[in-house]
Amino acid sequence: MNIDEARKKLIVALDVDSTEQALDLVERLKPWAGMFKIGMRLFYSQGPAAVEGLCRRGVKVFLDLKLHDIPNTVSQAARVLARLGVAMFNVHAAGGRAMMRAAVESCRKESAVLGIPRPLVIAVTVLTSIDQPAFNRELGLSGPILDRVVAWALLAKECGLDGVVASAQEAAAIRQSCGPDFLIVTPGIRPTGAACGDQKRIVTPAGALAAGASHLVVGRPIIAAPDPVEAARAVLDEMGASV
Ligand SMILES: O=c1ccn([C@@H]2O[C@H](COP(=O)(O)O)[C@@H](O)[C@H]2O)c(=O)[nH]1
């Protein structure tokens, strides 16, 4: 894979408190990443201005707020998020069919009114911090994680969503069930030798791509590294990127 293809697949998580820190990371890392993820930490600290600031600079933003509420509430929230100009945002598949459909439909309508491209909408399946024992005993859900993830991926696809967030451990099964164009966005990526932290269902960059992931989300292994640029380049290297 050439370096540009690999770069487009890499999403760096901007898990920091301030817009200044986020902008500094974006400036240093934009030659090496195709998209930047704003999660609840930066959003709750800095608000929509942080998102709009990056979008205005032409940065592709994945807004990872994991909407999960009744359909009417999610529909209205999705409409508001569409206005921010993000490239992608997510909802929880556990919110169900009506909620997922409402999210896609309202941001489609709002984007059409504004004359902007509709943001991609993807569904969070089972968090990558959950392992099999926690899934069964703490969440009280039966069966293998893999089965639930594939079932939610199929439901998301049926509802018109563009893809899912899942561990790359489930990527091959999702790819087989949902087809070649379905986005499979995979956090829980750990370069060889990196600390797992709180992640449980981890996969290496090479393993994620081999399993069919369309995008790799990497946070701490890059942004908490002594040299984030060197760490991002090492991830691209593990993705098999050649110059
Ligand atoms: O299942 C999920 C969903 C979202 N995330 C988010 O991805 C990043 C991963 O960061 P690391 O530092 O590389 O662990 C983080 O922002 C999570 O909120 C996830 O990890 N798992």
The ligand as an SDF file (V2000), in Angstrom:
LIG
                    3D

 21 22  0  0  0  0  0  0  0  0999 V2000
  -15.1210    0.9260   21.0670 O   0  0  0  0  0  0  0  0  0  0  0  0
  -14.5000    2.0200   21.1250 C   0  0  0  0  0  0  0  0  0  0  0  0
  -15.0280    3.2120   20.6940 C   0  0  0  0  0  0  0  0  0  0  0  0
  -14.2770    4.3500   20.7350 C   0  0  0  0  0  0  0  0  0  0  0  0
  -13.0180    4.3390   21.2290 N   0  0  0  0  0  0  0  0  0  0  0  0
  -12.2490    5.6000   21.2280 C   0  0  0  0  0  0  0  0  0  0  0  0
  -11.0840    5.4470   20.3900 O   0  0  0  0  0  0  0  0  0  0  0  0
   -9.9620    6.0540   20.9940 C   0  0  0  0  0  0  0  0  0  0  0  0
   -8.8950    5.0350   21.2470 C   0  0  0  0  0  0  0  0  0  0  0  0
   -7.8280    5.6330   21.9320 O   0  0  0  0  0  0  0  0  0  0  0  0
   -6.5080    4.8240   22.3910 P   0  0  0  0  0  0  0  0  0  0  0  0
   -5.7790    5.8570   23.2090 O   0  0  0  0  0  0  0  0  0  0  0  0
   -5.7880    4.4340   21.1380 O   0  0  0  0  0  0  0  0  0  0  0  0
   -6.9380    3.6630   23.2130 O   0  0  0  0  0  0  0  0  0  0  0  0
  -10.4570    6.7610   22.2480 C   0  0  0  0  0  0  0  0  0  0  0  0
  -10.7370    8.1030   21.9180 O   0  0  0  0  0  0  0  0  0  0  0  0
  -11.7550    6.0510   22.5950 C   0  0  0  0  0  0  0  0  0  0  0  0
  -12.6860    6.9270   23.2080 O   0  0  0  0  0  0  0  0  0  0  0  0
  -12.4880    3.1700   21.6570 C   0  0  0  0  0  0  0  0  0  0  0  0
  -11.3280    3.1170   22.1270 O   0  0  0  0  0  0  0  0  0  0  0  0
  -13.2380    2.0250   21.5880 N   0  0  0  0  0  0  0  0  0  0  0  0
  1  2  2  0
  2  3  1  0
  2 21  1  0
  3  4  2  0
  4  5  1  0
  5  6  1  0
  5 19  1  0
  6  7  1  0
  6 17  1  0
  7  8  1  0
  8  9  1  0
  8 15  1  0
  9 10  1  0
 10 11  1  0
 11 12  2  0
 11 13  1  0
 11 14  1  0
 15 16  1  0
 15 17  1  0
 17 18  1  0
 19 20  2  0
 19 21  1  0
M  END
$$$$
